[in-house]
Amino acid sequence: MNVPLLDLVAQYHAIKDDVLPAMMEVIETQHFIMGPTVPRLESEIARLSHAKHGIGCASGTDALLLPLKALNLKPGDEVITTPFTFFATAGTIHNAGGKPVFVDIQPDTFNIDPAAVKRAITSRTRAILPVHLYGQMADMLELMSIARARGLKLIEDAAQAIGARRKMDGEWRMAGELGWVTGYSFFPSKNLGAWGDGGMMVTSDDAAAERLKKLRLHGGAKQYHHEEVGTNSRLDSLQAAILLAKLPHLAAWSAKRREHAAYYTKALAEVPQVKPPVVDPANEHIFHQYTLRAERRDELQTHLKKEGIGHAVYYPVPLHRQPCFEHLGLQEGSLPQAEQASREAISLPIYPELTRAQLDRVVDAIHGFYR
Ligand SMILES: *Cc1c(COP(=O)(O)O)cnc(C)c1O
């Protein structure tokens, strides 16, 4: 039995009776651009995030790029972020005219280390961009206090963390609730995936919401009137309809992912060569990825491939070691935790539709390799 890393066809069969009629409604009305499904999804995602405004956009990448553009960065302005993330996190900082400043991660959660953020602040720092990696939130309490003390903006990359939450001062706070602006991705493989590209920004800052709405529509709230130069970054009405039909399933899907994660963690407890993911007790993890640290990681990959077990390395090269960021001058060894994570991390299949037999198959393959 092969176990794929992700099986979107299984999900499609489970939900098509909800999704296809919702798509047909858009098709019947031909409201493809900024039709009524877009504002409906925007208010649903804002509500989920405990935020005032949702602003749909074309991708998760744009959901970071537009708030970064709204900062009006000048050459040399710095945005502090993690090197252990998908490329878009730092690529957008560069494309918004800023300089990404990479700091190291916490080895247990793989998330940005607030103490390292604090040390990296200079007179040119404008913002902090934490990522809620693999589906668990970064230490927002610390990051918020650092940002507040210095007047810095906090932009959350929640592309992997829609619906994740964290207990802070005794209260559950959602991903998307605490930053100045938060970016979500609806890339098909994300926990809430569209059938194509899509993204959303949420914020509780009224002025920021107005600005972001302009930036996604060529810089003008009124058609053919342009206060500034924006771009075309709309969320497609069809994608919004699909996402509205999928959204009611999200909580149950996340619960399934947590259940699978607990099963793996228990079943792998006697394998000393692997370290299951550490969940910060303050976090409710949504397990976008289930990521182990593994001894002889590359050999394990070869073994899993031979066994027909889907797996992936997120991320094999930390961003400070990418050729495009060589000019930043961060040598091998400069961010040791991120570098070690890149050598040890391996993600296993964790999608909700996995069966018990498939989970056992993955576990057996790992036992088999280290035995
Ligand atoms: C997926 C992802 C993005 C970008 O989203 P797209 O919709 O693919 O543009 C940004 N940051 C992180 C951490 C992601 O995982």
The ligand as an SDF file (V2000), in Angstrom:
LIG
                    3D

 15 15  0  0  0  0  0  0  0  0999 V2000
    2.3360   28.7990    1.1240 C   0  0  0  0  0  0  0  0  0  0  0  0
    3.0850   29.8250    1.8700 C   0  0  0  0  0  0  0  0  0  0  0  0
    3.1810   31.1660    1.4360 C   0  0  0  0  0  0  0  0  0  0  0  0
    2.7360   31.6370    0.0840 C   0  0  0  0  0  0  0  0  0  0  0  0
    1.4700   31.3090   -0.3130 O   0  0  0  0  0  0  0  0  0  0  0  0
    1.0830   31.1940   -1.8610 P   0  0  0  0  0  0  0  0  0  0  0  0
   -0.4210   31.1570   -1.8030 O   0  0  0  0  0  0  0  0  0  0  0  0
    1.6810   29.9390   -2.3840 O   0  0  0  0  0  0  0  0  0  0  0  0
    1.5700   32.4060   -2.5650 O   0  0  0  0  0  0  0  0  0  0  0  0
    3.8140   32.0710    2.2610 C   0  0  0  0  0  0  0  0  0  0  0  0
    4.3620   31.7040    3.4270 N   0  0  0  0  0  0  0  0  0  0  0  0
    4.3220   30.4380    3.8680 C   0  0  0  0  0  0  0  0  0  0  0  0
    4.9300   30.0930    5.1940 C   0  0  0  0  0  0  0  0  0  0  0  0
    3.6930   29.4450    3.1030 C   0  0  0  0  0  0  0  0  0  0  0  0
    3.6870   28.1820    3.5440 O   0  0  0  0  0  0  0  0  0  0  0  0
  1  2  1  0
  2  3  1  0
  2 14  2  0
  3  4  1  0
  3 10  2  0
  4  5  1  0
  5  6  1  0
  6  7  2  0
  6  8  1  0
  6  9  1  0
 10 11  1  0
 11 12  2  0
 12 13  1  0
 12 14  1  0
 14 15  1  0
M  END
$$$$
